[in-house]
Amino acid sequence: MLIARVIADPEGLQTRIDALLAVLAETGMVPTASHALESNTAVWELRFAKGDAGKLRELIDQHLGPSDGMVTEREIALPKLFISDMDSTMIGQECIDELADFAGLKERISDITERAMQGELDFEAALRERVGLLAGLEEGAIQRCLDERIRPNPGARTLVQTLKAHGSDTVLVTGGFHHFADPVAEQIGFVDAVGNRLEVNDGVLTGGLAGPVVDSSVKKAVLNERMAGHEADAASVAAGDGANDIPMLESATLGVAYFAKPKARAAANCWIDRGDLTSVLALLGIPEGEWVRDRQ
């Protein structure tokens, strides 16, 4: 079984869907069902008895992109766990880059961050290099950065609060820092946060980390640990945007690539390329009347 759900530009959508169906038929992939969801008419669903998920995604991108969508081989269910990266996923910024600006090092550190997110650098080595450059920065700069720079991405609070209301455990897991992750998790509504800890001495960053590094393997492990107590067929949703998120995205029932780097997008079976984070709720089939908005 193969299920695709897509949200695309509504202008001329039926014509583009018809073109997609025609090309699919040429490849031997004829859907057993093709219709808009009753819960949200903006979401178009295609079902196949069998098919090539990679080819289907390629054709969706060609005919309906930019879009928000998913392609999955199992029935879509509400998740028991929602686990998400923080920087550039739940928030619109990279915290270490913004913090580096207070030390006059943003351009230098941002370049390392971008290369790490693209998967071009070893994550831990790149993290330690960037943190080392912040040695001597006053701890108070973190609160200033939080107050002045860090903002949730559109739809983040609604996504998390709605999934919680539907019974999901919620965990923010980041290769960034608890100084940021703890207040961000509280603001958006996550129950728990997992991240790295900046080492501070006498109110000044030492340039080191306290404790083990949260990397891609830890993100995947947190997902697996949180799902261990659930039934074998229970669903999980993970969201991220960079190479450090790939093992977590691949391990989740639904891996959501949010305006992601190419490697992360290719690894995920759900993508958000045009809308905000509430598109995840629409793709899951949760009616908009059940979305939870502006709840602390």
N, C-alpha and C positions, 0 to 999 in steps of 0.2 A: 504494500500500500504506500502511496505517496500523496501527501496533502500540501498544497500551496495556498497561502493566504497573502493578499497583496493590497496595499493602499497606494494609489497612484493619483496623478493629476486627473481630476474628473473631466476635464475638457477633452472630448473625443475619445473617452475611455472605451466605450463599447466597440468602436472601430478598431482600436489598438488591441483589445482583447480578441476580437475576431481574427485579426492578423496573426496574433500569437497562436490561437487555436489552429489556424490553417498550417502554420509552420510545424507545430507539434504533430499534427496529423501526418505530415510528410515524413516525420521521423518515426512514426508508428506509435506515438504517445497520444492516445485519444482519451480524454477525461470521461470518467463515469458520471461526473457531476460538475456543473459550472454555474455558479450563482453568487449573488450577493448574500452576505450573512443577514439573518433576520435581526440579530442583536445590533448590527451596525452596517447599514447599507453601503458605507464607504469601503468596506472590506470585501474583496472578491475572493471566492474560494474555488479552487480546482482540485478535484480528486481523481486519482488514477489507480487502477488495479496494480500496476507496476510501472516502473519507469526509471530514468536516469536523473537523479537529483541534481547533479552538476550541470547537465545539459539544460534542465528545466530552469535553473537559476540563470544560466547564461542567456537564455531566450527571454526570460522575464526582464533582465537588465536591458536587453536590446529593444524590446517592444514597449515596456512600461516604465522604464527608469527615467529619472530617479524615483525610487519608490521606498516604501517600508514594507517588509514582507518576511515570510518564513517558508521554508520547505522542510518538511519532516516526514519521517517514515513511520511515525506512530501517532495514534489518536491524540488530539490536543486536550490537555487537562489542566486545571488550575494547579499551580505549584505548591508543594509543601515547604519549599525553600526558595527565597529570592536572595541571591548573593551578588554583590556588585563591587566593581572597582570604583574608586572615588574620582581621581583627577581626570578631567576631560570626559567623564561619564556622568557621575551624579552632580559634579560641579563643572563649571565652564573653564576652569583654570588648571594649570599645573602648579601646585602649591610651592614646590621648591624653586621654580622659576620666578614666581612672584616674590618669594622671600629673598631670593638672590638680588632682586632689584634694590632692596634696602641696603645691600652691601655693595651696590654698584657693579654687580657681576651677572646681571640677567642675560645679556647676549651670550656670554661665554657658557653659562650653565644651561641655557635653553638649547643650545646646539647639542650638548651631550644628551639632554633629555630626549630630544627629537630622534637622535640616532638610536637611543636605547628603545624607544617606543616602536621604531621601525624594525627592531630586531637585529640591528647592525652591531651592537655592543653587548658584552656580557652584562646582565642587569646588575648583579651585586657589585662588580668592579666600577661600573658607571655610577651607581648610587654612592659608594664610598668616596669616589673622586669628587662628586658634587658636594657632598656633605663636608668633606675636608676643606673645600674652598670657603665654606661659611664660618670657619673657625674665627672666633673673636667677635662675632655678631651678637649684640645684646638680645637676650631672650624676649624682651619686650617688643621686639620687632615682629614676633610671631602674632601677638594679639593685634598689633596695628595692621598686619597683613590680612588677618581674618576679618577685621572690621572694614577695611578699605577695599579689599580686592576679591575676596572669595564669595561667590554667589552660586546657589543651586542652579542646575540647568532647568529649563522650562519642563514642567511636568514631573519633575523628580519627586516632589512631596506627594502629589496625587497618586503616582505609581506605587510608591512604597506604602502609603496609608491604605490604599485600596487593597493591595495584596495582603496586608496585615488583617484587614477586615474580612477577607475571604480565607483566613486561616493559615497564611504563610508565615514561616519564620523568616526574619530579615536580618542579613549580616552585611555590613560594609567591610570590605577587605582591600587593603591598599598597600602598595609598595612605598607609599608616602609615610606620613608621621602621625602618631597619636595626638600631638599638639593640635593638628588640624582635624583629624578623623573623628575625634570624640565630640567636639562641638558640631561638626557637620552632620554626624550620625544623629545627634539629638535634634538638630534643626529639621532634618528631613524625616526622621521617624524610625530609623533603624534601631533594632533592639540591641545589637552588639556591633562593636568595631574591632578590627584586627589590623595592626599596622606596625611600623618600625618606631623606635624611640630615639629621638635626638638626645645626645649626651650633653648635659648642662652642668656647669660648675660656677658657683657664685654669680648666677644670673647671666652667664655668657656661654654661647655654644662653643664646645671644645673642638668641633670638627670630626667628632666620632659618633658612633651609634652605641646605644646601651642594649645589649641582648642580641639574640639571633636575628638575621635578616628575613623579612617577609618577601619572598620572591614568588615566581610562578608556581613552584612546587608546593609552597605553603598555601597559596590560593586554592589550588586543586585539593589539597589535603583538607582544608577547612570545609569545602563543599562536601567531600566524601564523608567526613566525620559527622556533619550535621544531617546527612541523609541516612546514616547508618541505622538510626532508630525507626525509620519508616519502612513501609512495605517495599518489596523489590521493584514494583512497578510505579512507585510514587514519582511524581514529576518535580523537576527542579528547573529554575530559570537563573542564568548567570548573565551579567552584562559587563562589557568592557570595551576598550578601544585600541589597546596596544599589544605588542608582542608578548609582554609579561602576563597577559590575560589568556593567552591561547589554550594552555592546558585546562584551565577552568571552563572556558567556553566549550571546548570539545567534550568535557566530561558531563556537562549539564544536559538535561533533556532538551532544553532550548537555550542555545547560546546566542545572546543578543549583541551584535556588533553595532555600537552607537557612533555614527560618523567616524568610523574606525580606519586605522591604517590598513593598507591592502592585505597584509598577512593575517591580521586579526579578522578582517571581514571574510576572507576565504575560509577561515577555520570555523566560523560560526554558521549556524543554520537559520539564523534570523538576523535581519539587518534593518537599521534605521538610518535612512539617507536623506529624508526630506522633512519629516515631522518632528514632534518632540517626544519625550519619553512616555507620554500617555498612549502613543501608538502601540506600545507593548500590550496595554490593556485591551485595545480594540482588536489586535491580532489574536489575543487569547479568547475573544468572544465575550468579554465582560461588558454588558450594556452600560452606556454612558450614565444612565440614571442611577447606577450602583457605584459610580466612582466617588471616592471620598476626597473632598476638597477642603483645603485650609483648616485642617485639624491638627492641633499641636500634639 
